[in-house]
Amino acid sequence: MALTRNLYREDEVIAALIHSVVNGKVAEALFWTQEAIESDMDVRIFQALLSVWLHCVGVQNVPWLGCLVESLRSSMDEEVIISLVVELTQSPKDSSVFALQGLGLKQTVETPDHVGSFKLPEGLQGLSVLETTFAKAVLQGKSEFAWFLSMELWSSGRADMILWEIQPLAAFGEIPVVLESIWSDDFVWPFRALAILMAASKRDFIGIVLPPAPTEHVEAWNIRKNLRMRERRQFPIPPECLHCFTERGNLPESESTENDLIGDIRPLLMKSPFWEDKTEPDIFDVFMTSDIPDEWSSAARRISHGPGVHTKGPERYTPFGVASIPSKLIWRGQERATDILLGRWKNATHFSSFENYIKAAYNELTSQPLPYEKWDLTPRRLAIEI
């Protein structure tokens, strides 16, 4: 695994950042962000922030996405980065996007829900039975049912069209373009889940202006710029963040990564975007003067390296720490989704992220016949009108 500027493992820096944001630890979130930025991991850090926003915040702070888009379009300075991270870390947490994706993996031949017999708005007339049921499910706030119904409607663009008629801000067809510099196809399904939740929530989404970066965090960031190696390694990697998608998360406790920092570390350094263009004299004369990792104490090395944390417990299959985050828009969504995922992830260790796993799972799911033909989509009479 490649090492960062101050010799943390790259995958663990990303994991620690996500853990800090989810748990509302602003100072630590900024520390890990700075470590990644100064290690030339810009794309990965913003992908991580986008990922944690999607799965752990989402509808609770939609305007944050607009702030990210505007920041990526402009020449983003350090204070803007600090403001983005602070705003995200302090946002209310909600695991509904995570939950919806997990719940959709459990297909059923029994009709999971029903919609009312009300008349759709003019812009939604002339739809097929499936499209009509999907639109009604969204309008009735039945996001889980709408998600099941949407599977065949995305590739044709029909789901996006219907959602745009209901809530224009929930149409994310152009999101790959506006997020081009950090976009990955792994984000397709999370954004689809978010779109349905936004349209079904009937909320007004008012834009925000990022508040100025707090002075104390700017000062701490600037102080760290002048520190290197042991002085700079102020926070240890939290062991609880290593489960799921880090190399150390797959190691047993009997094995350790400390050998990364003992002996000749140049092969690991050359895997890093920060170190790969540094010459050997630069590495030792500029960056490691009187501070060679081989001479560090075990305690100093264990700030960033240490024993494996492999477990067969549920935390191994619970990304983002969502076990502590309620699903505010889906009844017991996080708990039910986690139960489904626990039964599916046993052999999913080769995936690099939750989004990467979800993309593979849904691409496989939608390549097979779906159970709509066996469902009763007949509308039911409503007690009240929509």
N, C-alpha and C positions, 0 to 999 in steps of 0.2 A: 504493500500500500504506500502511495506517495506521501511525502511529508510536507507540511506547511513551512512557512518562513521560520517559525519558532519551534519546529519539530513536533507538532501534533500530527496525528494521522488525518488526512483530508476527510475521509468519510465520517470520522468521529467529530470533527469540527461542525460539519453539517448537522449531525445528529444532536450535538450539544446546543446548537442554535435553535433548532426546532423545539427541543425540550425547554429551553429558557423562555421562548416566546409563549408556548402553551401554558407555562406555569407563572407567567407574569413577572419574570425576573429581568427587568430592563437592563441593569448594569451588565449582567452576564450575556444577555442577548447582543448588546453592543460590543462586548469584548470579542465574542465569536464572529460577529460580522466583520469587525476590523481585522481579525486574524485572517479571515478568508479573503477580504478585499486586498490586503497587502501581500497575499500569497498568490495573486493573479487568478483568483477563483470567482471573478465577477459574475459570470453567467450562472454558475452553480449556486451562488448565494442568493441571487434574485429568483431563481427557480425554486429554491427552498422556501423563501418568503412567500412566493405565490402559492406554493403547495400548502403551507400551513394556514394561509388565509383561506383558501378554498375549503379545506377539510376541518378547520377548527374555528373559523369565524364566519365566513360566507355572508349570508343575508344580514347578519347582525351589524356589519359595517361594509356595505357594498361600495360606498364612496372611496374607500381605501384603494380599490382597484383603479379608479380614475386617477388618483394621486400617483400611483405607480406608473401608469401609462404616461402621464404628463412628465414625470421625472425621467423616464427612459427616453423620451423624445428630446429632452433638453440636455445640456451638459451638466450631469448630476454631480454636485459637489458633496463634500463630506457631511455638511450640516443637513442637507436634504436626506441623505442616507440615514442619518441619526433620527431625523423626524419620522421617516417612514417606519423604522424599526420600533421607535417608542410608541407611535400610534397603533401599530399592529399588536404589540405586546400588551398594551393597555385596553385593547378592544374586548368587548364581551365575547365569550367563547361559546361555540355551538357546533356540534358534530353532525348536523343534519345531512350535509353533502356526503360525508363518509358513510353515514347510515343508509342513505338511499342507494348508494352503489352496492353496499353489502347485501341489502335486502333484495335487490333485483336479481341476484345470482340464484335465488331459490325459486325456480319455476314451478307452477302448479297447473294441473288440468282442471281444477275447480275454479270457477269465477271468483276472483279475490274480493270484488266489491261491485257496486252498481252506481249508476248516476240517475239524476232526476229527468223528468219528461219536459222540462222547460224549453223554451225557444231560444236558440242562440242569437247573438247580435248579428246585424246585417253582414258584416265582414266575414262571418263564419258560416254563411249559408252555403249549401251545395256540396258539403263534405261527404266523404264515405262514412259508413257506419263506424269503422274503427276511428277515423279522424274526429267524427262528431263525439264519440264517447270520450276520446282523449281530451278534446276541448272542454267538455262538460266537467270532466274530472278535475281539470285545472281550475275552472271557474268555481267549483264547489270546494276547492282547497284540499282535494284528495290527491296529494302529491305522490303518495306511494302507488296508488292505482294508476295515476297518470304515467308514472315511470315505467310500470309494466307494459302499458299500452303503447309507449313511445318507441319501442325497440325497432319496429319496422318502418318508422316514420322519419328517422334521421337521415339516412342515406339519400332519400329523395328530396330532402329539404322541407318536407311538409311539416315536420314538428317545429322547425324554426319559424315558418310562415304563420302557423297557428299561434305560437307564443308571442310573436310580434304583434298580432292583432289584440292580444290580451294585455301584454305589458311590453312595450317596445324596448325597454332597457334590458329585457331578458333575452333578446335576440343576439346571440354571440357569434353570428356567422363570420364577422370580420375580426374576431379576436386574434386569430393567428397572424393577421397583418399588423395590428396595432401593438402586438407583443412580439414582433418578429425577432428582435435581438435575443430574446430568451425563450422563444416558443419551442415546445416539443409536442409531438403528437400524443404523448402520454397524458396531456392535459385535456384531450377531447372529451372523454367521458365525465370527468369532474365538472367541466363547464356545462355539459348537458344537464347533469343533476342540479347544478346551481340554477340554471335557467328555469327549470320546472318549479323549484322551490320559490324563486323570486316571483314568478307569475302567479303561483298559487297562494302566496302570502298576502296579496292585496295591499302591500305596503307602499308608501311614497318614499322614493329614494332621493334624498336631497344631497347635493354635492357638498363637500367640505373643502376648506383650505387648510393645508397642513400647518399646524402651529409651529412657531420657531423652535429649533432644537434647544432643549433645556441647557442652560449655561453649564451646569455641573457635569453633564454628560459630554459636552464639547470639550471642556477642560480636561476631563479624564482621557478622552480620545487623543488629544494633543500631547498629553504627558506620555502616553504609551508609544507615540511615534518615535520617541528618543530612547526607548528601551529595547533591548535585544536579549534573546535566548532566556536564561534563567530569570533575569529581572522581569522580563515581559510575561512569563508564564504564570500569571496571577491566579488563574482559575483551573482547577483540575477537571478532567472529563467526568461528568456524573455517570457512574456505572449503570444506572437505571435507564439511560438514554441509548444504550448500546444494543438492546434487543432489536430484532427484526432485520435491519438492513446495513449492518456494519460487519466487517470481517471478524472483529473481536467478539461480536455477539454470537458467532458460530463456533468459537473456541471453548473447550472445556476449561474449568478452573485450574486444571493441572498444567495448562499451557499458558505461556505469557508472551507478550509482544515486546518485552524489554530489550531483547536482542537487537531490535531496530536501532537502538542508540549505543550499542557496544561494538567496538571494532570499526571496520570500514563501512561508513554509512553512505558513501557516494553513490552506490547503485540505487538506493532508495531515493536519494535527492534528485537524481537524474529523471525520475518519473514525474517530478513536480513541475508545473508551469513556471513557478518562481525560480527554481534552482537549475532548470535544464540549460539555461544560457549563461550560467555563471562559470567562470574558469576556476580551476583548482586553487590558484593563489587567492582569488576573491573569496572563496568559500572559507578558507582557514585564516587568511590575513585580515579580512574585512568583517566577516560575519561571526567568526568563532575565535577571535583573539582572546586568549586566556580563559576560554569558556568552551572547552571541547567536551561534547556529551559523554565520551568514553570515560571521562574523569568525574562525572557527576555521581552523587550518591544515589542509592536505589530510591530513596524518597523523592529526590528531584526528578528522576526518570519517571516515577509513577504519577506525576502530574498529568502526563500524556499517555503513558503506556502501563501495561499491567496484565493481570491474569484474565482469562476469558470469562464470559458470563453466561455461557450456554445453559439454557434451561428448557424443560419440556412444559413449563407452566404457561398459562394464557398470555402473560406479558410478552412472550416470544412472538405472538401473533397479533399484537395490538399496537399498530403504528401510531405515531404522534402523541402517545399517551392519552388516547381518546377515552380510556376507561374512566378518567376523571372528568370528562366533558359531557354534559347532557346534550341530547338531541332535542332542541327546543321546538322544532317544527314537525316532528314525527314521534308519535307515542312510543316510548321505550325503544326508539330507533337504534340508539347506540348499542344497547344490550342485545337486542335481537340480531342486529347485523354482526356483532362480534361472535355470537353463537354460530351463525352461518359460516363466518370466515374461519373459525376454529376448526371446523370440519373439512375445510378446503385447503388450508395453508400448509398442511403437514409436509408436502413435497414442493413447496413454492420458494425454497431458499435461493434459487438461482436468479430471482428477480432483483433488480437494482433499487426499486422503490415501490411504494404502494400503487402509484399511478401506472407503473410499468406492468404490475400484476393485473390491475383492473383492465387495462387495455387488452391484454392477452385473453383474459376471462370473457370480456364482453365481445371481442371479435370472434371468439369461438362460439359463444352463445348465439349471436345473431347470424352465424353461418349455418345454423340448423333450423329446422321447422319450429316455429313457436306455437304455443297452445291456444291461440286466439280462436281457432275454428271450433274448439270445444267449449268456449265460454259463452254464457248467456249475456249478451250486451243490450238486452231490452231495457229501456229506461224505466224507472220506477216513479210513481207519483210522489211529489214533494209535499210536505206539510206546509211549507212556506215557499214563496217564489224567490228566485235568485235575482 
